[in-house]
Amino acid sequence: MRRVALALTGALLCVCVSLVLPPTALADPATCQQYDSHGICVVGAETAEDDRGTASPPAATRPDGGGGTPAAACTVIPSGAVIPCRDGHAWWVQDMQCYAEAMAQQPPKDSPIWGGRTDGAIYSCLFYTGGGAFPGTNGFTFWSATPPAAPAAVDPAQLARQALSTLTVPSPTTGRYPAGTLQDGQPFTVVNAYTWFWTDPESFRTLTARAEAGGVWAEVSVTPTALSFTPGDGAAAVSCPGPGVAWQPGDGVWTASPAGCDYRYPHSSIHQPAGRVTATYGIQWSVTWTSSTGATGTLPDLTTTSNATFAVAEVQSVVIR
């Protein structure tokens, strides 16, 4: 029985020693990379060593991959919930899944968290809880030689361009008067008459779109500023500030457009290719944007166009059907 008791005692002693040794190893400051808010080591340096034998400082990747597109939203893994990329002075580190910020009051250099180092800084890293945790209970502290990578800055102007790309900006319809048909079936207008031109008012209205990334949004507004008419006979384009108005029988045949959207052809199109002209209608658009950051700006103006081909006839050549 005594031999058995001694054997059991030795076994228990070995178990106790094996349980005691790991805390002794973890207590070595040079082997710990990250401590929680209670000073407990949560990540050992042996998990990710660089060429110098010390743990590489954790770093977040650029959500946009470093390209020219707006940064992707900061998200919580694995739910994918989109959260603000900044919380006060702290910034979201996607790889570490927490808001990092250099501690305002750095611990003494002989504190275990420094791991024997004298460079870099100690950072706090707080998990996103949506306000559901008490301060100081939802994160950890760690050393890093350089600040962890912050989310790529979101350029609101780039967001505005992204929003613009989602819009379908309409082309003008090709309303015109006179707009009869010649004997050969060609549409026509008349020499020296006021040729009215207009577009459907539905194609001449302000459009808006919004894009958002990384907690920043930008809204773009595309506003029509003029309707132009390039007559196709070699003359310069004419324009008016609105969509024009459709001709009505009560307006009379030889009257000018009350909207100022008209052009008078001085000659027939008999010497034009195929005896016709091709007129181009255009809507000019101004593009402005606003953003949640307070920044505003403009993007290059746009022009959408449509063409209409018709003859310009002398009055005596007209046969109205």
NUTI-645738 format. One record per residue (C-alpha): residue number from 1; residue in three letters; x negated, y negated, z. Coordinates in Angstrom, 1 decimal, always signed. Layout:
% NUTI-645738
    nr   rest        X        Y        Z
   NUM    ala        X        Y        Z
...
***
This chain:
% NUTI-645738
    nr   rest        X        Y        Z
     1    met     +0.0     +0.0     +0.0
     2    arg     -2.9     -2.3     +0.8
     3    arg     -4.3     -1.8     -2.7
     4    val     -0.9     -2.5     -4.2
     5    ala     -0.6     -5.7     -2.1
     6    leu     -4.0     -6.9     -3.1
     7    ala     -3.3     -6.2     -6.8
     8    leu     +0.0     -8.2     -6.6
     9    thr     -1.8    -11.0     -4.7
    10    gly     -4.4    -11.1     -7.5
    11    ala     -1.8    -11.2    -10.2
    12    leu     +0.1    -14.0     -8.5
    13    leu     -3.1    -15.9     -8.1
    14    cys     -3.9    -15.5    -11.8
    15    val     -0.4    -16.7    -12.7
    16    cys     -0.8    -19.7    -10.4
    17    val     -4.1    -20.6    -12.0
    18    ser     -2.7    -20.4    -15.5
    19    leu     +0.2    -22.7    -14.5
    20    val     -2.1    -25.2    -13.0
    21    leu     -4.7    -25.5    -15.7
    22    pro     -2.5    -27.2    -18.5
    23    pro     -1.7    -30.2    -16.3
    24    thr     -5.4    -30.6    -15.6
    25    ala     -6.0    -30.7    -19.4
    26    leu     -3.2    -33.1    -20.0
    27    ala     -4.5    -35.4    -17.4
    28    asp     -7.6    -36.0    -19.5
    29    pro     -6.9    -39.5    -20.9
    30    ala     -8.9    -38.9    -24.0
    31    thr     -6.5    -36.2    -25.2
    32    cys     -3.3    -38.1    -25.0
    33    gln     -1.9    -40.3    -27.8
    34    gln     +1.5    -41.3    -26.6
    35    tyr     +3.0    -41.8    -23.2
    36    asp     +6.6    -42.2    -22.3
    37    ser     +8.0    -45.0    -20.2
    38    his     +7.2    -43.1    -17.1
    39    gly     +3.5    -42.5    -17.9
    40    ile     +4.0    -38.9    -19.0
    41    cys     +2.0    -37.8    -22.0
    42    val     +4.3    -36.8    -24.9
    43    val     +1.9    -36.4    -27.8
    44    gly     -1.6    -35.0    -27.5
    45    ala     -4.4    -36.3    -29.7
    46    glu     -5.1    -32.8    -31.1
    47    thr     -1.8    -33.0    -33.0
    48    ala     -3.2    -35.4    -35.6
    49    glu     -6.9    -36.1    -35.6
    50    asp     -8.8    -38.3    -38.0
    51    asp    -12.4    -38.0    -39.1
    52    arg    -13.6    -39.5    -35.8
    53    gly    -11.9    -36.9    -33.7
    54    thr     -9.2    -39.2    -32.3
    55    ala     -5.5    -39.3    -33.2
    56    ser     -4.6    -41.3    -36.2
    57    pro     -2.3    -44.2    -35.3
    58    pro     +1.3    -43.6    -36.3
    59    ala     +2.4    -45.6    -39.3
    60    ala     +5.7    -46.0    -41.0
    61    thr     +6.0    -45.8    -44.8
    62    arg     +7.4    -48.6    -46.9
    63    pro    +11.1    -47.7    -47.4
    64    asp    +10.9    -49.0    -51.0
    65    gly     +7.8    -47.0    -51.9
    66    gly     +5.8    -50.1    -52.4
    67    gly     +7.5    -50.9    -55.7
    68    gly     +9.4    -54.0    -56.8
    69    thr    +12.8    -52.9    -55.8
    70    pro    +14.4    -54.1    -52.6
    71    ala    +13.5    -52.1    -49.5
    72    ala    +15.7    -49.2    -48.5
    73    ala    +17.9    -49.6    -45.5
    74    cys    +16.4    -48.6    -42.1
    75    thr    +18.1    -45.3    -41.1
    76    val    +18.3    -43.0    -38.1
    77    ile    +17.4    -39.4    -38.8
    78    pro    +19.2    -37.0    -39.2
    79    ser    +22.5    -38.9    -39.3
    80    gly    +21.4    -41.3    -41.9
    81    ala    +23.1    -44.2    -40.1
    82    val    +21.9    -47.6    -41.4
    83    ile    +20.6    -49.9    -38.6
    84    pro    +19.0    -53.3    -38.5
    85    cys    +15.3    -53.3    -39.4
    86    arg    +14.5    -55.7    -36.6
    87    asp    +15.5    -56.0    -33.0
    88    gly    +14.3    -59.2    -31.6
    89    his    +10.5    -59.2    -32.1
    90    ala    +10.4    -55.5    -32.5
    91    trp    +10.6    -53.8    -35.9
    92    trp    +11.9    -50.4    -36.9
    93    val     +9.2    -47.8    -37.7
    94    gln    +10.9    -45.2    -39.9
    95    asp     +8.4    -42.4    -39.4
    96    met     +8.5    -42.8    -35.6
    97    gln    +12.3    -43.5    -35.4
    98    cys    +12.0    -46.4    -33.0
    99    tyr    +11.5    -50.1    -32.7
   100    ala     +7.9    -50.9    -32.1
   101    glu     +6.4    -54.0    -30.4
   102    ala     +3.1    -54.8    -28.8
   103    met     +3.5    -55.0    -25.1
   104    ala     +3.4    -58.6    -24.0
   105    gln     +1.5    -57.6    -20.9
   106    gln     -1.1    -55.0    -21.9
   107    pro     -2.0    -52.3    -19.3
   108    pro     -5.5    -52.4    -17.7
   109    lys     -8.2    -50.9    -19.9
   110    asp     -8.8    -48.1    -17.3
   111    ser     -5.1    -47.0    -17.6
   112    pro     -4.8    -43.4    -19.0
   113    ile     -2.7    -44.7    -21.9
   114    trp     -5.8    -46.3    -23.5
   115    gly     -7.4    -42.9    -23.7
   116    gly    -10.8    -44.5    -23.0
   117    arg    -10.5    -46.8    -26.0
   118    thr    -11.1    -50.6    -25.9
   119    asp     -9.7    -51.6    -29.3
   120    gly     -6.2    -51.8    -30.7
   121    ala     -3.2    -52.4    -28.5
   122    ile     -0.5    -50.6    -26.5
   123    tyr     +2.9    -50.7    -28.1
   124    ser     +6.4    -49.9    -26.8
   125    cys     +8.6    -47.9    -29.0
   126    leu    +12.3    -48.0    -28.1
   127    phe    +14.8    -45.6    -29.7
   128    tyr    +18.0    -46.9    -31.3
   129    thr    +20.9    -46.3    -29.0
   130    gly    +23.4    -48.9    -30.2
   131    gly    +23.4    -50.4    -26.7
   132    gly    +24.2    -47.1    -25.1
   133    ala    +21.1    -46.8    -22.8
   134    phe    +19.7    -48.7    -19.8
   135    pro    +16.5    -50.8    -20.6
   136    gly    +13.3    -48.8    -20.1
   137    thr    +14.9    -45.4    -20.3
   138    asn    +15.1    -44.8    -24.1
   139    gly    +11.5    -44.9    -25.4
   140    phe     +7.8    -44.5    -24.8
   141    thr     +4.5    -46.4    -25.1
   142    phe     +1.5    -45.6    -27.3
   143    trp     -1.9    -46.8    -28.4
   144    ser     -2.6    -47.8    -32.0
   145    ala     -5.6    -49.4    -33.6
   146    thr     -3.4    -51.4    -35.9
   147    pro     +0.3    -52.4    -35.8
   148    pro     +2.6    -49.6    -37.1
   149    ala     +3.9    -50.4    -40.5
   150    ala     +6.9    -52.5    -40.5
   151    pro     +9.7    -52.1    -43.0
   152    ala     +9.0    -53.7    -46.3
   153    ala    +10.3    -57.2    -46.4
   154    val    +13.6    -57.5    -48.2
   155    asp    +13.5    -60.3    -50.8
   156    pro    +17.1    -61.7    -51.1
   157    ala    +16.3    -63.0    -54.6
   158    gln    +15.6    -59.4    -55.6
   159    leu    +18.8    -58.3    -53.9
   160    ala    +20.6    -61.0    -55.9
   161    arg    +19.2    -59.6    -59.2
   162    gln    +20.3    -56.2    -58.1
   163    ala    +23.8    -57.5    -57.4
   164    leu    +23.9    -59.2    -60.8
   165    ser    +23.0    -55.9    -62.5
   166    thr    +26.2    -54.4    -61.2
   167    leu    +28.4    -57.0    -62.9
   168    thr    +29.9    -56.7    -66.4
   169    val    +29.9    -60.2    -67.7
   170    pro    +32.6    -60.5    -70.4
   171    ser    +32.0    -61.6    -73.9
   172    pro    +34.4    -64.2    -75.4
   173    thr    +37.4    -63.3    -77.5
   174    thr    +37.5    -65.0    -80.8
   175    gly    +40.7    -67.1    -80.9
   176    arg    +40.9    -69.5    -83.9
   177    tyr    +43.3    -71.6    -85.8
   178    pro    +43.9    -72.0    -88.8
   179    ala    +43.8    -68.2    -89.0
   180    gly    +45.9    -67.1    -92.0
   181    thr    +45.1    -64.5    -94.6
   182    leu    +44.1    -65.1    -98.3
   183    gln    +45.5    -63.1   -101.2
   184    asp    +42.6    -60.7   -101.0
   185    gly    +43.2    -60.0    -97.3
   186    gln    +40.4    -62.2    -95.9
   187    pro    +41.0    -64.2    -92.8
   188    phe    +40.4    -67.9    -93.4
   189    thr    +40.3    -71.4    -92.0
   190    val    +40.7    -74.7    -93.9
   191    val    +38.1    -77.3    -95.1
   192    asn    +38.3    -80.5    -93.1
   193    ala    +41.0    -79.2    -90.8
   194    tyr    +40.3    -79.1    -87.0
   195    thr    +39.4    -75.4    -86.5
   196    trp    +40.4    -74.7    -83.0
   197    phe    +38.4    -72.1    -81.1
   198    trp    +39.2    -70.5    -77.8
   199    thr    +38.7    -67.4    -75.6
   200    asp    +41.0    -65.6    -73.3
   201    pro    +41.0    -67.4    -70.0
   202    glu    +40.5    -64.0    -68.3
   203    ser    +37.0    -63.9    -69.8
   204    phe    +36.2    -67.3    -68.5
   205    arg    +36.2    -66.9    -64.7
   206    thr    +33.7    -66.7    -61.9
   207    leu    +32.5    -63.3    -61.0
   208    thr    +30.8    -62.3    -57.7
   209    ala    +28.9    -59.2    -56.4
   210    arg    +26.9    -58.4    -53.3
   211    ala    +24.0    -56.1    -52.6
   212    glu    +22.6    -55.1    -49.2
   213    ala    +19.4    -53.5    -48.0
   214    gly    +17.5    -53.4    -44.7
   215    gly    +20.2    -55.4    -42.9
   216    val    +20.0    -58.2    -45.5
   217    trp    +22.6    -59.1    -48.0
   218    ala    +22.7    -61.4    -51.0
   219    glu    +25.8    -62.4    -53.0
   220    val    +25.5    -63.6    -56.6
   221    ser    +28.1    -65.8    -58.3
   222    val    +28.3    -66.0    -62.1
   223    thr    +30.2    -69.0    -63.2
   224    pro    +31.2    -69.9    -66.8
   225    thr    +30.1    -73.4    -67.7
   226    ala    +30.9    -73.8    -71.4
   227    leu    +32.3    -72.2    -74.5
   228    ser    +30.2    -72.7    -77.6
   229    phe    +31.0    -72.2    -81.3
   230    thr    +28.3    -71.8    -83.9
   231    pro    +30.2    -72.3    -87.2
   232    gly    +27.9    -70.2    -89.4
   233    asp    +27.6    -72.8    -92.1
   234    gly    +24.2    -74.0    -91.0
   235    ala    +25.5    -76.7    -88.7
   236    ala    +24.6    -76.8    -85.0
   237    ala    +26.8    -75.3    -82.4
   238    val    +29.6    -77.3    -80.7
   239    ser    +30.9    -76.6    -77.2
   240    cys    +33.5    -77.5    -74.7
   241    pro    +33.5    -77.2    -70.9
   242    gly    +36.4    -74.7    -70.6
   243    pro    +37.9    -71.7    -72.4
   244    gly    +39.8    -73.9    -74.8
   245    val    +43.5    -73.6    -75.4
   246    ala    +45.3    -71.4    -77.9
   247    trp    +47.0    -73.3    -80.8
   248    gln    +50.8    -73.4    -80.7
   249    pro    +53.2    -74.3    -83.6
   250    gly    +54.3    -77.4    -81.8
   251    asp    +50.7    -78.8    -81.8
   252    gly    +50.8    -79.6    -85.5
   253    val    +48.5    -78.4    -88.3
   254    trp    +46.0    -81.2    -88.5
   255    thr    +45.6    -82.2    -84.8
   256    ala    +42.4    -81.8    -82.8
   257    ser    +42.2    -79.4    -79.8
   258    pro    +43.2    -81.2    -76.6
   259    ala    +40.4    -79.2    -74.9
   260    gly    +37.8    -80.5    -77.3
   261    cys    +37.2    -77.0    -78.6
   262    asp    +37.2    -77.6    -82.4
   263    tyr    +35.0    -77.9    -85.4
   264    arg    +35.7    -79.3    -88.9
   265    tyr    +34.1    -77.4    -91.8
   266    pro    +33.0    -80.0    -94.5
   267    his    +32.8    -77.5    -97.3
   268    ser    +34.3    -74.3    -98.4
   269    ser    +32.4    -71.0    -98.0
   270    ile    +32.3    -70.2   -101.6
   271    his    +28.5    -70.5   -101.7
   272    gln    +28.0    -68.5    -98.5
   273    pro    +27.1    -64.8    -98.7
   274    ala    +30.2    -62.8    -99.7
   275    gly    +32.1    -66.1    -99.7
   276    arg    +32.5    -66.1    -95.9
   277    val    +30.9    -67.5    -92.8
   278    thr    +30.1    -65.6    -89.6
   279    ala    +30.8    -67.8    -86.6
   280    thr    +29.4    -67.0    -83.2
   281    tyr    +31.4    -67.6    -80.0
   282    gly    +29.4    -67.9    -76.8
   283    ile    +30.1    -68.3    -73.1
   284    gln    +27.4    -69.9    -71.1
   285    trp    +27.1    -68.8    -67.4
   286    ser    +25.2    -70.2    -64.5
   287    val    +24.0    -67.8    -61.9
   288    thr    +23.6    -68.8    -58.2
   289    trp    +23.1    -66.7    -55.0
   290    thr    +23.3    -67.0    -51.3
   291    ser    +22.1    -64.6    -48.6
   292    ser    +22.4    -63.6    -45.0
   293    thr    +18.9    -65.1    -44.3
   294    gly    +20.1    -68.6    -45.2
   295    ala    +18.0    -68.5    -48.4
   296    thr    +19.8    -69.6    -51.6
   297    gly    +18.7    -69.9    -55.2
   298    thr    +19.5    -69.5    -58.9
   299    leu    +18.8    -66.9    -61.6
   300    pro    +18.4    -67.6    -65.3
   301    asp    +21.5    -68.7    -67.1
   302    leu    +23.3    -66.1    -69.2
   303    thr    +25.1    -66.2    -72.5
   304    thr    +27.6    -63.6    -73.8
   305    thr    +28.6    -63.8    -77.5
   306    ser    +31.0    -62.4    -80.1
   307    asn    +31.2    -62.9    -83.8
   308    ala    +34.0    -63.6    -86.2
   309    thr    +33.8    -63.5    -90.0
   310    phe    +36.2    -65.5    -92.2
   311    ala    +36.4    -67.6    -95.3
   312    val    +36.6    -71.4    -95.4
   313    ala    +39.1    -72.3    -98.1
   314    glu    +40.3    -75.3    -99.8
   315    val    +44.0    -76.1    -99.0
   316    gln    +45.2    -75.4   -102.5
   317    ser    +43.7    -71.9   -102.4
   318    val    +45.7    -70.9    -99.3
   319    val    +48.5    -68.4    -99.6
   320    ile    +50.1    -67.8    -96.2
   321    arg    +51.7    -64.5    -95.5
***
